[in-house]
Amino acid sequence: MSHLSPFVAPTHHADPDSALAQVRLIYAQQIGHLRDAMQRFVAGETFPGHVRSCYPYVRIHTETVARQAGAIVLDVSQQPGAVPKTDTYIALMDNIVRILVTGLQGNK
């Protein structure tokens, strides 16, 4: 039996800022769950199975297949394991989701 984090129901967002706020909330909740389990383990508690957590799942849905003459270019890593202007996974996701959602909104 696993020690699972609380379930977070899927939500729909029309703008990148509210979507990113939800991603940050889920990420913080999951990290808090792992941190709490680690503190309890260090204090001597044993769990009946694995402690499980997850990263936020983001799906971007569009209603159109319209093409744009110009292209949006995402920053590309210039060296293994590095992406400019990000120091954490959540910062990387912020950049990617904001660029994608903003670009899709401009193509309505």
Protein Blocks (a to p, Z undefined) as FASTA:
>chain_A
ZZddddddddddfbfklmmmmmmmmmmmmmmmmmmmmmmmmnopacfbdcdddddddddd
dfbfcdcfbdcdddddfbehiaehiabfklmmmmmmmmmmmmmmmmZZ
